[in-house]
Amino acid sequence: MNDRLQRLEEKIAYLERHVIEQDKVMLELGDALAKLRQELRTLRERSGGSGGGEGDKEPVDERPPHY
């Protein structure tokens, strides 16, 4: 019985450590996602597009300037 209890305690310790490591990774991914969203927002502002407005579409029948 003592051996069984020890194995269960080891498994719990392993799982607790695993959860802590996953939490750290999730926080890092959240930070990275927030940074990427900010960079995307900045790039959209620089290009003058809002990410879905009419300014993003190319004119269909516009002639090139050399005509």
Secondary structure, DSSP 4 states (H G I P E B T S, - for coil): -HHHHHHHHHHHHHHHHHHHHHHHHHHHHHHHHHHHHHHHHHHHHHHT--SSSGGGSPPSSPPPTT-
